[in-house]
């Protein structure tokens, strides 16, 4: 499945419409696009995920990384998603407490911008981890550790 992007400006926000599947194969393209936007000075990003058909842990990691990158520059990133199958992933991982998720672009744009200076529910490095950065584990021993031989 192909990943598609379309960018537009609504009010003072940059809306990045994402379509297709965000997985281990396509997530690097999303990461590149978010890095490009922030590098271009964009600080208010709305990621519209209404046309996303699939999202895996690599995609979640890219979104978390994008949020951290924007916040490090004093900006804000929110998500638009009303699809239950995608929202369920955010709930299961606890990331619905990390991201501001709105059911429509209109609501996301109308919502007040909550900056990362402690005036909101907040996000700290302790609250966000990039699932794609988790160490890969080989076959585990009884104590859950691995050895060089994998046993």
ChimeraX commands (.cxc) that place a marker at each C-alpha (Angstrom):
marker #1 position 0.00,0.00,0.00 radius 0.5
marker #1 position 1.23,3.45,-0.88 radius 0.5
marker #1 position 1.45,6.30,1.60 radius 0.5
marker #1 position 0.21,9.67,0.39 radius 0.5
marker #1 position 0.63,13.20,1.74 radius 0.5
marker #1 position -1.09,16.45,1.03 radius 0.5
marker #1 position -0.28,19.65,2.87 radius 0.5
marker #1 position -2.47,22.72,3.21 radius 0.5
marker #1 position -2.85,25.66,5.53 radius 0.5
marker #1 position -5.99,26.21,7.59 radius 0.5
marker #1 position -5.96,29.35,9.73 radius 0.5
marker #1 position -2.48,29.37,11.28 radius 0.5
marker #1 position -2.08,25.58,11.21 radius 0.5
marker #1 position -0.37,23.36,8.66 radius 0.5
marker #1 position -2.54,20.34,7.95 radius 0.5
marker #1 position -0.69,17.24,6.81 radius 0.5
marker #1 position -3.22,14.84,5.30 radius 0.5
marker #1 position -1.94,11.29,5.41 radius 0.5
marker #1 position -3.50,8.43,3.47 radius 0.5
marker #1 position -2.74,4.74,3.20 radius 0.5
marker #1 position -0.81,2.52,5.55 radius 0.5
marker #1 position 1.73,3.77,8.08 radius 0.5
marker #1 position 3.91,0.77,8.75 radius 0.5
marker #1 position 7.54,-0.30,8.97 radius 0.5
marker #1 position 7.93,0.22,5.21 radius 0.5
marker #1 position 6.22,3.61,4.84 radius 0.5
marker #1 position 6.81,5.24,8.23 radius 0.5
marker #1 position 10.25,6.61,7.22 radius 0.5
marker #1 position 8.50,8.72,4.57 radius 0.5
marker #1 position 6.19,10.19,7.22 radius 0.5
marker #1 position 9.20,10.87,9.46 radius 0.5
marker #1 position 10.95,12.67,6.59 radius 0.5
marker #1 position 7.87,14.78,5.90 radius 0.5
marker #1 position 7.49,15.81,9.55 radius 0.5
marker #1 position 11.22,16.62,9.81 radius 0.5
marker #1 position 10.92,18.68,6.62 radius 0.5
marker #1 position 7.94,20.65,7.95 radius 0.5
marker #1 position 9.66,21.46,11.24 radius 0.5
marker #1 position 12.87,22.29,9.38 radius 0.5
marker #1 position 10.88,24.73,7.25 radius 0.5
marker #1 position 9.77,26.52,10.41 radius 0.5
marker #1 position 6.28,25.03,10.75 radius 0.5
marker #1 position 5.31,25.00,14.44 radius 0.5
marker #1 position 1.55,24.25,14.40 radius 0.5
marker #1 position 0.92,20.88,12.74 radius 0.5
marker #1 position -2.34,19.00,12.39 radius 0.5
marker #1 position -1.81,15.43,11.17 radius 0.5
marker #1 position -5.07,14.38,9.50 radius 0.5
marker #1 position -5.25,10.59,9.70 radius 0.5
marker #1 position -8.78,10.18,8.37 radius 0.5
marker #1 position -7.56,8.31,5.28 radius 0.5
marker #1 position -5.05,6.13,7.17 radius 0.5
marker #1 position -6.03,2.50,6.76 radius 0.5
marker #1 position -3.39,0.89,8.96 radius 0.5
marker #1 position -1.00,2.03,11.70 radius 0.5
marker #1 position 1.66,-0.12,13.36 radius 0.5
marker #1 position 4.13,0.51,16.18 radius 0.5
marker #1 position 6.69,1.99,13.80 radius 0.5
marker #1 position 4.11,4.54,12.70 radius 0.5
marker #1 position 3.27,5.32,16.32 radius 0.5
marker #1 position 6.96,5.85,16.98 radius 0.5
marker #1 position 7.21,8.30,14.10 radius 0.5
marker #1 position 4.24,10.26,15.42 radius 0.5
marker #1 position 5.75,10.39,18.92 radius 0.5
marker #1 position 9.07,11.49,17.43 radius 0.5
marker #1 position 7.29,14.18,15.41 radius 0.5
marker #1 position 5.52,15.43,18.51 radius 0.5
marker #1 position 8.80,15.64,20.41 radius 0.5
marker #1 position 10.51,17.40,17.50 radius 0.5
marker #1 position 7.76,20.02,17.18 radius 0.5
marker #1 position 7.57,20.59,20.92 radius 0.5
marker #1 position 11.35,21.00,21.14 radius 0.5
marker #1 position 10.91,23.93,18.76 radius 0.5
marker #1 position 8.11,25.44,20.87 radius 0.5
marker #1 position 5.38,24.13,18.60 radius 0.5
marker #1 position 2.37,21.89,18.79 radius 0.5
marker #1 position 1.22,18.78,16.91 radius 0.5
marker #1 position -2.30,17.40,17.07 radius 0.5
marker #1 position -3.95,14.47,15.36 radius 0.5
marker #1 position -7.26,14.13,13.54 radius 0.5
marker #1 position -8.80,10.68,13.67 radius 0.5
marker #1 position -12.33,9.40,14.05 radius 0.5
marker #1 position -11.70,5.81,12.94 radius 0.5
marker #1 position -12.29,3.44,15.80 radius 0.5
marker #1 position -9.73,0.89,14.60 radius 0.5
marker #1 position -6.98,3.54,14.67 radius 0.5
marker #1 position -8.18,5.21,17.89 radius 0.5
marker #1 position -8.10,1.81,19.59 radius 0.5
marker #1 position -4.34,1.61,18.96 radius 0.5
marker #1 position -3.85,4.95,20.74 radius 0.5
marker #1 position -5.99,3.77,23.67 radius 0.5
marker #1 position -4.23,0.40,24.02 radius 0.5
marker #1 position -0.81,2.05,24.03 radius 0.5
marker #1 position -1.86,4.88,26.35 radius 0.5
marker #1 position -0.92,7.42,23.70 radius 0.5
marker #1 position -4.39,8.97,23.74 radius 0.5
marker #1 position -3.13,10.72,26.90 radius 0.5
marker #1 position -0.08,12.02,25.03 radius 0.5
marker #1 position -1.65,13.30,21.82 radius 0.5
marker #1 position -4.45,15.77,21.38 radius 0.5
marker #1 position -6.77,13.82,19.09 radius 0.5
marker #1 position -9.71,15.53,17.40 radius 0.5
marker #1 position -12.51,14.02,15.29 radius 0.5
marker #1 position -12.17,16.60,12.48 radius 0.5
marker #1 position -9.73,19.13,11.05 radius 0.5
marker #1 position -12.24,21.86,11.84 radius 0.5
marker #1 position -12.28,20.91,15.52 radius 0.5
marker #1 position -8.49,20.57,15.63 radius 0.5
marker #1 position -8.03,24.03,14.14 radius 0.5
marker #1 position -10.68,25.56,16.41 radius 0.5
marker #1 position -9.12,24.07,19.55 radius 0.5
marker #1 position -6.81,26.35,21.51 radius 0.5
marker #1 position -3.12,25.69,21.01 radius 0.5
marker #1 position -1.74,24.22,24.19 radius 0.5
marker #1 position 1.98,24.84,24.37 radius 0.5
marker #1 position 4.45,22.48,26.06 radius 0.5
marker #1 position 5.42,24.98,28.76 radius 0.5
marker #1 position 3.56,23.14,31.49 radius 0.5
marker #1 position 0.23,24.87,30.91 radius 0.5
marker #1 position -1.38,21.68,29.58 radius 0.5
marker #1 position -1.68,18.06,30.59 radius 0.5
marker #1 position 1.86,17.93,29.32 radius 0.5
marker #1 position 4.17,15.51,27.70 radius 0.5
marker #1 position 7.53,14.67,29.12 radius 0.5
marker #1 position 10.27,12.44,27.87 radius 0.5
marker #1 position 9.16,9.96,30.52 radius 0.5
marker #1 position 5.64,9.90,29.07 radius 0.5
marker #1 position 6.69,9.31,25.50 radius 0.5
marker #1 position 8.71,6.51,24.14 radius 0.5
marker #1 position 9.18,5.66,20.54 radius 0.5
marker #1 position 7.97,2.05,20.20 radius 0.5
marker #1 position 10.24,1.64,17.18 radius 0.5
marker #1 position 13.24,2.45,19.39 radius 0.5
marker #1 position 12.60,-0.43,21.77 radius 0.5
marker #1 position 15.43,-2.93,21.86 radius 0.5
marker #1 position 14.78,-5.96,19.74 radius 0.5
marker #1 position 14.80,-9.11,21.78 radius 0.5
marker #1 position 15.86,-12.52,20.70 radius 0.5
marker #1 position 14.64,-15.75,22.25 radius 0.5
marker #1 position 14.32,-15.07,25.98 radius 0.5
marker #1 position 15.59,-17.15,28.83 radius 0.5
marker #1 position 13.50,-17.84,31.92 radius 0.5
marker #1 position 14.40,-14.43,33.35 radius 0.5
marker #1 position 13.47,-12.59,30.13 radius 0.5
marker #1 position 17.06,-11.80,29.21 radius 0.5
marker #1 position 18.96,-12.90,26.17 radius 0.5
marker #1 position 22.51,-13.99,25.74 radius 0.5
marker #1 position 24.83,-13.80,22.77 radius 0.5
marker #1 position 23.71,-17.25,21.74 radius 0.5
marker #1 position 20.07,-16.22,22.06 radius 0.5
marker #1 position 19.44,-18.56,24.99 radius 0.5
marker link #1:1,2 radius 0.2
marker link #1:2,3 radius 0.2
marker link #1:3,4 radius 0.2
marker link #1:4,5 radius 0.2
marker link #1:5,6 radius 0.2
marker link #1:6,7 radius 0.2
marker link #1:7,8 radius 0.2
marker link #1:8,9 radius 0.2
marker link #1:9,10 radius 0.2
marker link #1:10,11 radius 0.2
marker link #1:11,12 radius 0.2
marker link #1:12,13 radius 0.2
marker link #1:13,14 radius 0.2
marker link #1:14,15 radius 0.2
marker link #1:15,16 radius 0.2
marker link #1:16,17 radius 0.2
marker link #1:17,18 radius 0.2
marker link #1:18,19 radius 0.2
marker link #1:19,20 radius 0.2
marker link #1:20,21 radius 0.2
marker link #1:21,22 radius 0.2
marker link #1:22,23 radius 0.2
marker link #1:23,24 radius 0.2
marker link #1:24,25 radius 0.2
marker link #1:25,26 radius 0.2
marker link #1:26,27 radius 0.2
marker link #1:27,28 radius 0.2
marker link #1:28,29 radius 0.2
marker link #1:29,30 radius 0.2
marker link #1:30,31 radius 0.2
marker link #1:31,32 radius 0.2
marker link #1:32,33 radius 0.2
marker link #1:33,34 radius 0.2
marker link #1:34,35 radius 0.2
marker link #1:35,36 radius 0.2
marker link #1:36,37 radius 0.2
marker link #1:37,38 radius 0.2
marker link #1:38,39 radius 0.2
marker link #1:39,40 radius 0.2
marker link #1:40,41 radius 0.2
marker link #1:41,42 radius 0.2
marker link #1:42,43 radius 0.2
marker link #1:43,44 radius 0.2
marker link #1:44,45 radius 0.2
marker link #1:45,46 radius 0.2
marker link #1:46,47 radius 0.2
marker link #1:47,48 radius 0.2
marker link #1:48,49 radius 0.2
marker link #1:49,50 radius 0.2
marker link #1:50,51 radius 0.2
marker link #1:51,52 radius 0.2
marker link #1:52,53 radius 0.2
marker link #1:53,54 radius 0.2
marker link #1:54,55 radius 0.2
marker link #1:55,56 radius 0.2
marker link #1:56,57 radius 0.2
marker link #1:57,58 radius 0.2
marker link #1:58,59 radius 0.2
marker link #1:59,60 radius 0.2
marker link #1:60,61 radius 0.2
marker link #1:61,62 radius 0.2
marker link #1:62,63 radius 0.2
marker link #1:63,64 radius 0.2
marker link #1:64,65 radius 0.2
marker link #1:65,66 radius 0.2
marker link #1:66,67 radius 0.2
marker link #1:67,68 radius 0.2
marker link #1:68,69 radius 0.2
marker link #1:69,70 radius 0.2
marker link #1:70,71 radius 0.2
marker link #1:71,72 radius 0.2
marker link #1:72,73 radius 0.2
marker link #1:73,74 radius 0.2
marker link #1:74,75 radius 0.2
marker link #1:75,76 radius 0.2
marker link #1:76,77 radius 0.2
marker link #1:77,78 radius 0.2
marker link #1:78,79 radius 0.2
marker link #1:79,80 radius 0.2
marker link #1:80,81 radius 0.2
marker link #1:81,82 radius 0.2
marker link #1:82,83 radius 0.2
marker link #1:83,84 radius 0.2
marker link #1:84,85 radius 0.2
marker link #1:85,86 radius 0.2
marker link #1:86,87 radius 0.2
marker link #1:87,88 radius 0.2
marker link #1:88,89 radius 0.2
marker link #1:89,90 radius 0.2
marker link #1:90,91 radius 0.2
marker link #1:91,92 radius 0.2
marker link #1:92,93 radius 0.2
marker link #1:93,94 radius 0.2
marker link #1:94,95 radius 0.2
marker link #1:95,96 radius 0.2
marker link #1:96,97 radius 0.2
marker link #1:97,98 radius 0.2
marker link #1:98,99 radius 0.2
marker link #1:99,100 radius 0.2
marker link #1:100,101 radius 0.2
marker link #1:101,102 radius 0.2
marker link #1:102,103 radius 0.2
marker link #1:103,104 radius 0.2
marker link #1:104,105 radius 0.2
marker link #1:105,106 radius 0.2
marker link #1:106,107 radius 0.2
marker link #1:107,108 radius 0.2
marker link #1:108,109 radius 0.2
marker link #1:109,110 radius 0.2
marker link #1:110,111 radius 0.2
marker link #1:111,112 radius 0.2
marker link #1:112,113 radius 0.2
marker link #1:113,114 radius 0.2
marker link #1:114,115 radius 0.2
marker link #1:115,116 radius 0.2
marker link #1:116,117 radius 0.2
marker link #1:117,118 radius 0.2
marker link #1:118,119 radius 0.2
marker link #1:119,120 radius 0.2
marker link #1:120,121 radius 0.2
marker link #1:121,122 radius 0.2
marker link #1:122,123 radius 0.2
marker link #1:123,124 radius 0.2
marker link #1:124,125 radius 0.2
marker link #1:125,126 radius 0.2
marker link #1:126,127 radius 0.2
marker link #1:127,128 radius 0.2
marker link #1:128,129 radius 0.2
marker link #1:129,130 radius 0.2
marker link #1:130,131 radius 0.2
marker link #1:131,132 radius 0.2
marker link #1:132,133 radius 0.2
marker link #1:133,134 radius 0.2
marker link #1:134,135 radius 0.2
marker link #1:135,136 radius 0.2
marker link #1:136,137 radius 0.2
marker link #1:137,138 radius 0.2
marker link #1:138,139 radius 0.2
marker link #1:139,140 radius 0.2
marker link #1:140,141 radius 0.2
marker link #1:141,142 radius 0.2
marker link #1:142,143 radius 0.2
marker link #1:143,144 radius 0.2
marker link #1:144,145 radius 0.2
marker link #1:145,146 radius 0.2
marker link #1:146,147 radius 0.2
marker link #1:147,148 radius 0.2
marker link #1:148,149 radius 0.2
marker link #1:149,150 radius 0.2
marker link #1:150,151 radius 0.2
view
